[in-house]
Amino acid sequence: MDFETSTELAEIENEAKRLAAAFDDDYWRDHDARHEFPWDYYNAFAKNGWIGVLIPAEYGGAGLGVHHAGMLLRSVANSAGAMNAASALHLSIFGMGPVIHHGSEEMKRRYLPPTASGELHVSFGVTEDDAGTDTSRIRTSAQRDGDRWIINGKKIWNTKAQQAQKILLLARTTPAEECRRPLDGMTLFLADLDRAYCEINEIPKLGRNAVNSNEVFINDLPVAHADIVGEEGRGFYNLLDGINPERIVIAAEAIGIGRRAIALAAAYARERVVFNRPIGRNQAIAHPLADSHAELEAADLLWQKAAWEYDRGGTEVGALANMAKFRAGEAGFRACDRAMQVYGGFGYATEYNIERYWREARLMRIAPVSQEMALNYIAEHVLDLPKSY
């Protein structure tokens, strides 16, 4: 087994670091405090072609794999922007996976090139407040009306809905009681996020405030039949080509944030002198940082294995994506928490930025799937234990 990073992956990592380095902690602290989307940062990556890393070359992208996207986003998250920086980019990168794999040729030619260039922003419309992670119970419905569909319902936690022109929208097109399986009868639409039919309200939240999260109320939204992604009634299964890559790149991002926090805490521990000695000489400081470093290294290998499995079309993607997201989410947050402890009271001060990384890393244990649901998947699908929910 060869663990050497390829020249191509190393170049991606270095270029991402170079672009991200132009946006320092002051930039991100300011944008986070003012809830302002980081357009300068986003446009810098779009101009250099990184938004289209997963989009096939014939549609204007780079045609690379999830492993490449993960390396890009791990580097981005390892910058001053942390999760704000990653979230500004990543939905455009992995979110169009269902269109790449299941969209019609006309849909691909119409929507993938402007996505690759960074001109088209798409929000993910799956989660609902009444359903949560039980996607089979979504209430958003679509009714056929000639050559179009009329959609009504509500979605929550829609990232970048304030900027998006389109929404990848999952709606029920067949009542659940008429379906053989709970996840049948749902259809995925690439719909216009038309403000004449959609009310969008930002959700106040703990962190990652430079990139908005929203609730979207949908009232009689018309969507052309041609804007169905994949097959009618199989929307959930088509959505998996967005869900699994999301979990993989989120894991990579958690590693990036954790590494940044540990590096800063180690530097602080070398310089901070208490009782006439640097605090890093104390094992109570050194051991937690060393343990987190080792934990991050192990989780880093796991997300890369999951990405490799996805890119080669393997059958273990779901299990590996959930394991990677679980392990990286734990490791990334623990690293930030330990870093904050090293800084002591200064870690709680916004000036030192550790508290911002801590707030953003905490999200990785909740989204895009909770740690508990990831473990449920592993228990059921890997260990063959009885379903617990």
C-alpha positions in Angstrom: 0.0 0.0 0.0 1.4 3.4 -1.1 0.7 6.2 1.3 2.6 8.8 -0.6 0.5 11.8 -1.7 0.4 12.0 -5.5 1.8 15.1 -7.2 -1.7 16.0 -8.4 -3.2 15.8 -4.8 -0.2 17.8 -3.4 -0.7 20.5 -6.0 -4.4 20.8 -5.1 -3.5 21.0 -1.4 -0.8 23.7 -2.0 -3.0 25.8 -4.3 -5.9 25.7 -1.8 -3.5 26.8 1.0 -2.2 29.6 -1.2 -5.6 31.0 -2.0 -7.0 30.6 1.5 -4.0 32.3 3.1 -5.0 35.6 1.6 -8.0 35.7 4.0 -6.9 36.0 7.5 -8.6 35.6 10.9 -9.6 39.3 11.0 -11.4 38.8 7.7 -13.3 35.7 8.9 -14.0 37.1 12.4 -15.5 40.2 10.8 -17.6 38.3 8.3 -18.8 35.9 10.9 -19.8 38.7 13.3 -21.7 40.6 10.6 -23.3 37.4 9.0 -21.8 38.5 5.7 -21.2 36.0 2.9 -17.5 35.9 1.9 -17.8 36.9 -1.7 -14.2 37.9 -2.2 -13.0 34.5 -0.9 -15.6 32.6 -2.9 -14.8 34.4 -6.1 -11.1 33.8 -5.7 -11.7 30.0 -5.7 -14.3 30.2 -8.5 -11.9 32.2 -10.7 -9.3 29.5 -10.3 -11.7 26.8 -11.3 -12.0 25.0 -8.0 -15.8 25.0 -7.7 -16.0 22.5 -10.6 -13.5 20.0 -9.2 -16.1 17.2 -9.4 -17.9 18.3 -12.5 -16.9 16.4 -15.7 -14.6 18.2 -18.1 -17.2 18.2 -20.9 -19.4 20.4 -18.7 -16.6 22.9 -17.8 -15.3 21.2 -14.7 -12.0 19.4 -13.7 -13.5 15.9 -13.8 -11.7 14.8 -10.6 -12.9 12.7 -7.8 -14.1 13.0 -4.2 -10.6 12.3 -3.0 -9.4 15.4 -4.8 -12.4 17.4 -3.5 -11.6 16.3 0.1 -8.0 17.3 -0.2 -9.1 20.7 -1.4 -11.6 21.2 1.4 -9.3 19.8 4.1 -6.8 22.5 3.2 -9.5 25.1 3.1 -10.8 24.1 6.6 -7.2 24.2 7.9 -7.1 27.9 7.1 -8.3 30.9 9.2 -11.8 30.4 7.7 -12.3 27.0 9.1 -15.9 25.8 8.6 -17.1 29.2 7.2 -14.5 28.8 4.4 -15.4 25.2 3.7 -19.1 25.8 3.7 -18.9 28.7 1.3 -17.5 26.3 -1.3 -18.5 22.7 -0.5 -22.2 22.7 -1.4 -21.4 23.8 -4.9 -18.8 21.1 -5.0 -20.6 18.0 -3.8 -24.2 19.2 -4.0 -24.6 18.7 -7.7 -23.5 15.0 -7.5 -27.1 13.8 -8.1 -27.2 15.9 -11.3 -23.8 14.6 -12.5 -24.8 11.0 -12.0 -28.6 11.0 -12.6 -29.6 14.2 -14.4 -30.6 14.3 -18.1 -28.1 15.4 -20.7 -30.1 18.6 -21.2 -30.0 19.3 -17.5 -26.3 18.7 -17.3 -25.5 21.0 -20.2 -27.8 23.7 -18.8 -26.7 23.7 -15.2 -23.3 22.1 -14.7 -21.2 24.7 -16.6 -22.5 27.7 -14.6 -22.0 25.7 -11.4 -18.4 24.9 -12.3 -17.7 28.5 -13.0 -19.2 29.6 -9.7 -22.0 31.6 -11.2 -24.9 29.2 -10.2 -25.5 28.7 -6.5 -27.6 25.7 -5.4 -29.1 25.0 -2.0 -29.9 21.6 -0.6 -33.6 21.2 0.2 -34.0 17.8 2.1 -34.4 18.3 5.8 -37.7 19.2 7.5 -38.4 20.1 11.1 -41.0 17.4 11.5 -39.0 14.7 9.9 -35.3 15.4 10.9 -33.2 12.4 9.9 -36.3 10.3 9.1 -36.4 11.4 5.5 -39.2 9.0 4.7 -41.6 11.2 6.7 -41.1 14.5 4.8 -44.3 16.4 4.1 -43.2 18.5 1.2 -45.3 17.3 -1.7 -45.4 17.7 -5.4 -48.6 17.4 -7.5 -48.5 16.8 -11.2 -50.0 19.6 -13.3 -49.6 18.8 -17.0 -45.9 19.2 -18.0 -45.0 20.7 -14.6 -45.3 20.0 -10.9 -46.6 22.2 -8.1 -44.7 21.9 -4.8 -45.8 22.9 -1.3 -44.0 22.4 2.0 -41.2 23.6 4.2 -37.4 22.8 4.4 -34.9 23.8 7.1 -31.2 24.1 7.4 -30.9 25.2 3.8 -27.3 26.4 3.4 -26.7 29.5 1.2 -30.4 29.8 0.4 -29.9 33.6 0.6 -27.5 33.4 -2.4 -28.9 30.4 -4.3 -30.8 30.6 -7.5 -31.7 26.9 -7.5 -32.7 24.3 -4.9 -32.1 20.6 -5.1 -35.5 19.8 -3.6 -36.8 16.4 -2.4 -40.6 16.1 -2.4 -43.0 13.2 -2.0 -44.8 12.5 -5.3 -46.5 9.3 -4.1 -48.2 9.0 -0.7 -46.1 6.9 1.7 -49.0 4.5 2.4 -49.0 3.6 -1.3 -45.3 2.7 -1.5 -43.7 -0.6 -0.9 -40.8 0.8 1.0 -40.7 3.9 3.2 -38.1 5.7 1.1 -39.9 5.1 -2.2 -42.3 7.6 -3.8 -40.0 10.7 -3.3 -38.7 12.6 -6.3 -35.7 15.0 -6.6 -36.2 18.3 -8.4 -33.7 20.9 -9.4 -36.1 23.8 -8.9 -35.9 27.5 -9.2 -35.6 29.1 -5.7 -38.2 31.6 -6.8 -38.9 34.3 -4.2 -42.4 34.7 -5.6 -43.2 31.3 -4.3 -40.6 30.8 -1.5 -40.1 32.6 1.8 -36.6 32.4 3.0 -35.7 33.2 6.7 -32.2 32.9 8.1 -31.9 30.7 11.2 -29.8 32.4 14.0 -27.2 29.9 15.2 -24.1 29.3 17.3 -21.4 29.6 14.7 -20.5 29.5 11.0 -22.4 32.7 10.5 -20.6 34.0 7.4 -22.5 31.3 5.6 -26.3 31.4 6.3 -28.6 28.5 7.2 -32.3 29.0 6.5 -35.8 27.8 6.6 -37.7 27.8 3.3 -41.5 28.0 3.1 -42.7 26.8 -0.3 -46.1 27.8 -1.6 -47.3 26.5 -5.0 -43.8 26.5 -6.5 -44.0 25.4 -10.2 -41.3 23.1 -11.5 -41.0 21.8 -15.0 -41.2 18.0 -15.4 -37.8 18.2 -17.2 -36.2 19.4 -14.0 -36.7 16.1 -12.3 -33.2 14.6 -11.3 -33.2 10.9 -12.2 -36.3 8.8 -12.0 -39.7 9.9 -10.6 -40.2 8.2 -7.3 -36.5 7.3 -6.7 -35.4 10.7 -5.5 -33.9 9.5 -2.2 -31.7 6.9 -3.9 -30.5 9.5 -6.5 -29.8 11.8 -3.6 -27.2 9.4 -2.2 -24.7 10.7 -4.8 -24.8 14.0 -2.8 -25.2 12.6 0.7 -22.2 10.2 0.7 -19.7 12.6 -0.8 -21.0 15.2 1.7 -20.2 13.0 4.7 -16.7 12.2 3.2 -15.7 15.9 2.6 -17.2 17.0 6.0 -14.9 14.4 7.6 -11.9 15.9 5.7 -13.0 19.4 6.8 -13.1 18.3 10.4 -9.5 17.1 10.2 -8.5 20.4 8.7 -10.1 22.4 11.5 -8.7 20.1 14.2 -5.2 20.3 12.8 -5.3 24.1 12.7 -6.4 24.2 16.3 -3.7 21.8 17.5 -1.0 23.7 15.6 -2.0 27.0 17.1 -2.3 25.5 20.6 1.2 23.8 20.3 2.7 27.1 19.2 1.1 28.9 22.2 2.2 26.2 24.6 5.8 26.6 23.4 5.7 30.4 24.0 3.4 30.8 27.0 5.5 30.9 30.2 3.9 30.2 33.6 5.9 29.5 36.8 9.1 30.2 34.8 8.6 27.5 32.3 6.7 27.1 29.0 3.4 25.4 29.7 4.1 22.9 26.9 6.6 21.2 29.2 3.7 20.1 31.4 2.3 16.7 30.4 -1.2 17.9 31.3 -0.8 20.2 28.3 1.4 18.1 26.0 -0.4 14.7 26.2 -3.9 15.9 25.2 -2.4 17.7 22.2 -0.3 14.7 21.2 -3.3 12.4 21.6 -5.5 14.6 19.4 -2.7 14.8 16.8 -2.6 11.0 16.6 -6.4 10.8 16.6 -6.6 13.3 13.7 -4.0 11.3 11.7 -6.0 8.1 12.1 -9.3 9.7 11.1 -7.5 11.3 8.1 -6.8 7.9 6.7 -10.4 6.8 7.1 -12.0 9.6 5.1 -9.4 9.0 2.4 -10.4 5.3 2.3 -14.0 6.3 2.0 -13.2 8.7 -0.8 -11.2 6.0 -2.6 -14.2 3.6 -2.3 -16.6 6.2 -3.7 -14.3 7.1 -6.6 -13.9 3.5 -7.6 -17.6 2.8 -7.4 -17.2 0.4 -4.5 -20.1 -1.2 -2.5 -18.9 -0.1 1.0 -19.3 3.6 0.5 -22.2 4.1 2.9 -20.5 2.4 5.8 -17.1 4.1 5.2 -18.7 7.5 4.7 -20.5 7.2 8.0 -17.5 5.9 9.9 -15.3 8.6 8.5 -17.7 11.3 9.4 -18.2 9.9 12.9 -14.5 9.5 13.7 -13.4 12.8 12.1 -16.2 14.7 13.8 -15.2 13.4 17.2 -11.5 14.0 16.6 -11.9 17.5 15.1 -14.1 18.8 17.9 -11.9 17.2 20.6 -8.9 18.9 19.1 -10.5 22.3 19.2 -11.8 21.7 22.8 -8.3 20.8 23.9 -6.8 23.7 22.1 -9.2 26.0 24.0 -8.2 24.5 27.3 -4.5 25.1 26.5 -5.2 28.8 25.9 -7.2 29.0 29.2 -9.1 32.3 29.5 -7.6 33.6 26.3 -9.2 30.7 24.4 -12.6 32.1 25.4 -11.7 35.5 23.9 -12.7 36.2 20.3 -9.3 37.8 19.7 -7.5 34.5 19.7 -10.0 32.8 17.3 -9.9 29.4 19.0 -13.5 29.9 20.3 -14.6 30.4 16.7 -12.9 27.2 15.6 -14.5 25.4 18.6 -18.0 26.7 17.7 -17.6 25.6 14.1 -16.1 22.2 14.8 -19.0 21.4 17.1 -21.2 21.4 14.1 -19.4 18.4 12.7 -20.9 16.2 15.5 -24.4 17.2 14.4 -24.4 17.7 10.6 -24.9 16.4 8.0 -26.0 13.4 10.1 -25.8 13.1 13.9 -23.1 10.9 15.5 -25.9 8.7 16.9 -27.4 8.1 13.4 -24.0 7.3 12.0 -23.6 4.7 14.6 -27.0 3.3 13.9 -26.0 2.9 10.3 -22.8 1.1 11.2 -24.5 -1.2 13.7 -27.3 -2.2 11.2 -25.4 -2.3 7.9 -22.0 -3.5 9.0 -22.6 -5.5 12.2 -25.9 -6.8 11.0 -27.6 -5.9 14.3 -31.4 -5.3 14.5 -32.6 -1.9 13.4 -32.9 0.4 16.4 -35.3 3.0 15.1 
